[in-house]
Structure formats: structure tokens, C-alpha cells
């Protein structure tokens, strides 16, 4: 018996030793790829001038809820007078009335063109928040090393950085080898009709872009992601789709003193609770796997062991990632109950209770598939499910991280910002890029600015601002990538 026990423990020891060797071997090979070095372009950035231009750009009240405001036309005139070299070197057409599309004709017609995008409409600054802004939202104030105001981060800052770079190059006599387009949407914040029209126009002109670059992510400061002691640049290959459903429960109504066993509100609450308790299936596959595999290579040793040995730790890893809203959104289609309506009086039973649920669709899911998931999950034929809202869109196509366009963006980001964790990612909100994807082989999403956790809450929020350091880096990024075309 003792001999048998000794053999059993010896066998377990051998298995554990083999397991440790396998884990150590996998972890030792699980390292970031080397990124090609690119020489920065020789560009004398006039930061004072660029700062003044961005400040003035912010003062145009191009609020998306009123695209008929005269500041939309004034802003376009401002671009024309501020950047004469760009306007002399390019052809400009107006799409959908207010979205300018610039064409910088290249010398080699055999090469596919590319497109750089931004938008100049902004979300409103709510009246009840104005006294909380550190600088007035449309002042364009320059203070404490920042330009302040609505649109600095989203998205006039990138637009001005791009035009500053293009103006410098055009004034030096630069002409690209391939044709380059610039598209500046006027209504991204309310649906992106301008960008959709640009894609349609390009298709009508038989133009198929090799790749397009729009907003969608940023360079995240070091330690922005727990366990990661370096900045992260997520070049997003796709963006999530958008779907809103209404769940409708009916009831007989009447006085609250004589309620039935199940009221309309109770039936609705049960359905919503089921959805909350049963997230849409997700996991580390497809683009989610690409993102976390690339990111995991940059973590500290403990986390790298887990990521490098997913064959052993996958269930644990998915539970950990699902527990954090920011990483959970990368794994699956998210479910967000947002609105409820029922009776208008506390002692009256509702004849109808309506719950609104918003879904952001992962590329692996479809609109029809999510509707069926909801139907099966709530498992109640008495609940009506209907699509609501004016906007429903599938997730965008997933672009490749193995082609020249992605590599150019990656190496340019590295050249401007230094050592980074550069990963292919997923935009969890909606951008104009989903429309440009209709006319492009590949579409990428990143702004060349480094942001902090404090910056994130300023998006569509209070005291939006862009640092002068970011403005300069943005200009250098666009100048370098444009000069490589």
C-alpha cells in the first residue's frame, strides 16, 4: 500500500513539474512583437499658430442638434482662409451640403487611394452644467497648457492637427504618390449622414479606398489599464453595432387596491431581470481574442502567465474580464436597460408597461440574432418585443491587422509617442468610420492623442480640453503618415 501511495505522489509530482515547465515555456515565448522604427519627418511645428487656430475653431458653435446654424458655413470658410496651401493643392467637393471632401491627387494612379476623416460637429453643452465648466465651452480659452472647449477632443482637435500637417507639407511642395482624401463630417453626433453620403459618392466615382482612418480610440496613459506599466494604443479594427428594443407588457389596469397576481409592471420587471442575469454569450474569440492576446503580452509576469496559458486558465480569465465593465464590453454584445414607463399615478395599475433596452452589438452577433436571444431569454409570450428608435446598425466589418495600412498607423504612432503597447481593438461606440468602411478595404479608428482617466469623463461632458502637447504630437503624427504616402 505504501509503495502504491509513493507511486501516486511521484506521478502527481511529475505531472506538476511538467505543468510548470509547460507554463514557463509558454510564458517565456509570450512577448510583444518588435515594431519597425520610422524616422520622424522634419517638420517645424508652429505650435503657437496651431493653438490659435484650434482656439478659433472651438468658438464656432457647430452643435449637432442644429446643423442649419450659420457657424457651420463659417467654419468651412475659416478652414479655406486658414489653409490656403491645402486648398490650392486639393480639389474640394461639398457632400450632403456641409461635409467637405478634399482630394489630393497622387502621382501614381495605379495605387489605391486612402482617406483621413474627422468631424466638426459637436454635442451641446447643457445649460444646467455651464457654471461647472472651468472655462466657457465655446470660448476656445488657452490656459494651463490646454485649449478648452467643446470639440477639442471630439473631434476638432484631430481635424486641426491634420490640416496643420497637410498645410505644412503642401506649402513645402509635397505631393503624395497615392491620392489622399480628407473627409470632415458635419453630423457625426446625430447619425453621420454626411459620412454615409461621402461613401456613396466615392462608390459612384468608382473609388475603392485601400484604407481609411477615423476617430475611435486614443493612446491611453501608462497604468490606465491595471497591471500595465506602459501606454496603450488601441488601433480599432471595427466598431460595435447599435440596437434598441422595447419590451411591452400589457395589463387590465384598475385600482392598485385590487392588484392581480402579476401586474404589467411586475411582468416587465421579471423580463428585464432575466436579461440582466443572462448576458449575451461572448468570450475570447475573433476580434476580442486579437485584442486581449496582443495586450496580454505587455502585462506584468503574473498576468502574462494567465494570458500565455489560456488552455489552462481560460474560464478564470473570462470570468475576470467579464467582471469589469470596460473589458466586458470587449467580450460581448452588452445589454443596457435604460428607460421605463408605466402608470402615470401611484395608485393606478398600468395597462401597459414599456422597458427600453439598448444593445451594442459585437461583430460576432446580428440584429436578428439578438432579437431571438431576447425572446428566448425572457421566455414570455405575453411580452411584445419591438425594435425602437431611428438608428439600428449591425457591427462594422472587421479590418485586418496584417496589412500595410495597419502597419503604417502602428509604426507612426510608435515613432511619435515612444514605447507603447499597440493592439488591434474594437470601438464600443459608433463613429463615422462605419460608413467609410462601405468604400474601403480596411477602416481603422484612433486619434493621435494621449488621454488620462480624467480626460475620459470630459468626452461629451464638462470642461472638455486638449493639451498643447497632444496638439503638437497630433500634428507630427499626421505629417509623418501623410509624408509616407
Secondary structure, DSSP 8 states (H G I E B T S, - for coil): -HHHHHHHHHHHHHHHHHHHHHHHHHHHH-----------------HHHHHHHHHHHHTS--BTT-TTSHHHHHHHHHHHHH-HHHHHHSEEEEETTTEEEEEE--S-TTS--EEEEEE--B----GGGGGG-SS-TTS--EETTEEESTTTTTTHHHHHHHHHHHHHHHHTT---SS-EEEEEES-GGGT-HHHHHHHHHHHHTT--EEEEEE-S--EE-TTSSTT--S-EEEEEEEE-EEEEEEEEEE---EEGGG--SS-HHHHHHHHHHHHHHS-----S-HHHHHHHHHHHTTS-HHHHHHHHTHHHHHHHHHHHHHHSHHHHHHHS-EEEEEEEE--SSTTEE-SEEEEEEEEEE-TT--HHHHHHHHHHHH--TTEEEEEEEEEEE-------SSSHHHHHHHHHHHHHH-S-EEEEEEESS--THHHHGGGEEEEEE--S-EE-HHHHTTTTSSS-EEEHHHHHHHHHHHHHHHHT-
